[in-house]
Amino acid sequence: MATDQRAVEAELGKMLRESGALREGHFELSSGRHSAGYVQCALLLEDPVRARRLGQWLAERLGAFQADSILSPALGGILIGHETAAALGVPFRFTERKEGSMRLRRGFRLRPGERVVVVEDVVTTGGSSAEAAAVATAHGAEWIAAGAIIDRTAGGSPFSVPFESLLRLELPSWPPDECPLCAGGSVAEKPGSRGG
Ligand SMILES: [Zn+2]
């Protein structure tokens, strides 16, 4: 039943173009790095049918890990994490930042030994997923794998667990002091939740 990887990549590429989610310009990513390209996954996921398909594809990739639940860092991971959990038939929970640190709130619980897969929309440095995973292990759960719609890590997974993504996107990014666009005099835009 597994959908062919190339077919997924082609279909996802089409979705990115159609939704306008892939933007060009000068951006400061949530990791702090600067880039000439940005993926606004909120636009990719605004069509629920599209979101559901992405969740089903990610669930196919992650199914072998036999997760007890999916955990996602708010806000970016919530939609795709929920769709993935729905496709796997397991509970979904999210971590959120409160006073600077990532936490499990709203009465969500993880039991000791629970097999948790952390799902995010886009992984660049993997910081948010790693923080969510740290919350899981602090609750005694077991972090078994990571998943994302888009892998922007440029080939080197930042995780100590297996990492599955639907598409590897090679969009160069730089530390701000090495950014050629800043050097050219333009100012980086912070897209993120501001929706710019
Ligand atoms: Zn820059």
Boltz pocket constraint, residues with backbone or C-beta under 6 A from the ligand:
constraints:
  - pocket:
      binder: B
      contacts: [[A, 26], [A, 27], [A, 34], [A, 35], [A, 176], [A, 179], [A, 180], [A, 181], [A, 182], [A, 183], [A, 186], [A, 188]]
      max_distance: 6.0
